[in-house]
Amino acid sequence: MQPWKLSEATYGQIKSAHYEVAVLPCGATEPHNLHLPYGTDVCEGTVIGEQICEAAAKQGAKVILLPTIPYGTETNQREFPLSMNINPSTLYAVITDLIDSLIQSGIHKIVLLNSHGGNELKPLLRELYGQKNAHLFLCFWPVLLRDVYQRIFEHPDDHAGEVETSLALAFFPDHIARTPDGGFAADDGVTAKSRFQALDEGWVSITRPWHLLTTNSGSGYPHAATAEKGRAAMDVIVERVAPFLVELSNSKIDERFPF
């Protein structure tokens, strides 16, 4: 039992504890090419949350990790079977209710740890700003790897490619589907180009229809993944987020917070 992990803590531990920071991982249930499980985003959100909260707690942070929300926005993956969608407005309502529960419990510093690109959560922070007695922070963990990406990985990635496969190899390898020769049961994650240069160059954006963009929902080459790369990526994430959780836990809320 970990007192920083709500799903394992007992009421005896919780009622005698004081928490300053809550971490709420936000995942999704969707296909990840042919080799990774539908719950990849849930597994990632959970294991990253565990790693950062354990490290922060060891450094004295009064932090609690909530169970990962297993569903996210899948409106552009509806053509794939059992891609379980929650519309943005519904997701916002769920998170808002959970924030109210945290406020009721005396926790006013809340970190949303997003593990799914389809969860556009920044608008929720803007909507709730000033309306709740809480300070919300948003962390989309792939952003943490941008400046070190080429040091760790070999191929560009978007979904179910080298990054997520490496994390799976390092932290939940039993969930990976393999071929008889031990390889990954996945295609190469090649994506289709649109008929518009502006879309392909990123000058104009759309909600991408993944059944047209991809072959089997994968966008990124997974076959170069290794467990070592997954552990290296996790080390960066923990090194960057755990100290923030410690600082956040120790920081007094005043009229200038968080400045």
N, C-alpha and C positions, 0 to 999 in steps of 0.2 A: 504494500500500500504506500502510495506516494502522496504526501499532503499537498503537493503542488498540482496534482492531477485529479480533477473532480470526479471522474468516473471510477477511480479507485479509492478515493478518500472516504472515510466513514463520517457519520454525523458527529461522533465523538471528537474527531480531529477538526472538523469544520467549525463546530460551534465554539471551540476554544481558540481558533485561529483568527488572525487579522490579515486580510489581503488588501493590497494597494492596487494591484494590476490584474486584469483578467485578459486572457488571450483566447480568442474565438476563431478557430480555423474554419474556413469556408471552402467546401469541396464541391464535387459534382459526381454524377453517375452517368457515364457515357463510354462508348467504345474508344479504345486506344490501340489502333492498328489491330493486327491479329494476334499479338503476343502478350500485351499487357491487359490487366483486368479492367473491367468497367469501373471499379472502385479505385483506380490509380490516384486520382486527385484526393480522395478521402485518405488513402494510405499515406500519401505525401504530406498532406496537411497535418495528419496525426503524428507522424514520426518527426517532422520538422518542429511541430509544436512541442513534442516531448523533449527533443534535443535542446531547444533554446530555453525552455522553462526549467529543465533540470540544471543546465549550466547557470542560469540566472539565480535559481534558488540556492545553489551552492555558494554563490557570491553574495548571498544575503537578501536577494529580492523577495518581497512578499507578493508572490505571483501565483495565480491559479489558472490552469489550462482546462478549458471547457471541451466537451466532446465535439468532434468535427461535425458540422452540418453536412449531411451526405448528398444533398441535392442542390443543383445550381441551374443557371439559365442555359437552356439547350434549344432555343427556338430555331437556331440554324443547323441543328443536327437531328431534327425530328424525323428525317427520312431513314435514320438508322434505328433498327428495332431496340426497344427498351432503353433508349436515351431519355432519361427521366427529367422532364422539364419543370422548372419553377419559373414563372414569369418574373421579370425584375421587380414589379410592384409587389408580388407575393413574397419574394425573397426579402425585400426591404421590410415588409411587415413582420416577417419572422424574426429578422435581426433586431428590429425595433422592440419587439416584445421581449427578446432576450436581454437587450440593454436595460429595459425597465426592471427586469428581474435582478440584474446586477446592481442597479441603483438602489433598489429596495434592500439589497443585501449590504449596502454601504460601500460598493466599489464604483469609483467614478473615473478611473483611467482604464480604457478599454482598447485593446489592439485587435483589429480584424486581420487575421492571417489568411490571405486569399491564395488558393491553390488552383484556381480555374480561371482561365482568361476570359470566359464568357460572363463572369460575374463582374459587372461594371459597378463598383461600390463607391467610387468617389462622389457621384451625385447624392448618395444617401448621406455622406458626411456633410455635404453642403446643405441638404434639406434639414438635417437634425441640428446643425450648428445653432447654438443659442436657444434651442427648444428643450434640451434635456440637461439635467444636472450631471453631465458627463463630458469627458474629453475623449474624443475618438481619434484613433490613429490607424492608418491603413498600410499594410505591408503585403505587396505582391511579390513573393519570394524570388521568382526568376529575375526580377530587376536587380537583385543583389549580386548577380553573377555577370552583369554586362561588361564591367571593366576588366574582369579576369577570365572572360569566356574563352578567348583564344588560347589562354595559357592552359586550360583544362581540356577543352573539347576541340574536335577536328572539323565538325560539319555544322552548318547553320541548322537551327532547330525551331520548331513551332509547337508541335504536338506529337507525343508518343515517339519521339526521335531519340537522339543520343543522350540528352539530359535525363529525361524521365526513365529511360531504360537503364541508365547507369545508377540512378537512385534506387530503382527497383532491385537491381543486382546487389546493391550494397545493403538494403534494408528490408526488402521483402522478396527475396529471390524465388521462393517457392510458388509465387503467384505468376511466374512468367511461363508462357507456353513455348515449348521448344520442338524442334524437328528431331527426327530419329538420330541425326548426326550431331546433335547438341547445339545447333544454331537456334536463332530466334525464329519462331513461326510468324514472320512478318514480311510485308513487302518493303520496298525501299523508301516509302514515304514521299514519292514524287508527287508534286502538285501540278494542276493544270493552270495554264495561263488564261486570262480572260481575253475578250476581244478588244479591250480598251487599254491603251498604254497608260492612261492616267490611273487606272486601278492597279496595274502591275507595278507601277513606279511608286505607289502610295500617295499620289497627289490627291486622289479622291478615294473615299472608303465606302464600303457597304457592309452589311451583315453577310458574311461569306456563307454561301450554301455548301456545306461540307460534303454532301453527296455528289456535288459537281466538281468541287475543288480537289478532292482526294479519291483514291481507289477504295481504301478500307479504313478511312478516318485518320490515317497517319499522315503527318506533315513534318518530315524530317527523317534523316537516315539513322536507323537505330543500330545498325550492325557493328558500328565502331564503339559501342558502349562497353564499359568495364566497371566492375565494382570499385576499383581504385578511383576512377573519375567521379563516381557517386559520392564516395567518402570525401574526396577533395572538395567537391561542391558543398557538401554539408558542413565541412570545416569552415568554409568562408561564411556561410549563412550564420552559423553559430557565433563566429568571431564578431560578426557585425550586428547581430540582433540581441544576443544575450546581454552585452554591456548596456545597450539601450534600455532593456527591461529593468536592469539594476538602477540606472539613472532615473528612469521613470518612477520606479517604486520609491526612490529616496527623495524625489522632488515634491516640494510642498505646492499645493494648489493655492494660488493667490491671484490677485487681479491682473498680473502680468503673465501668468502661466499660459503657454509653455515657453514664453520668451523671458 
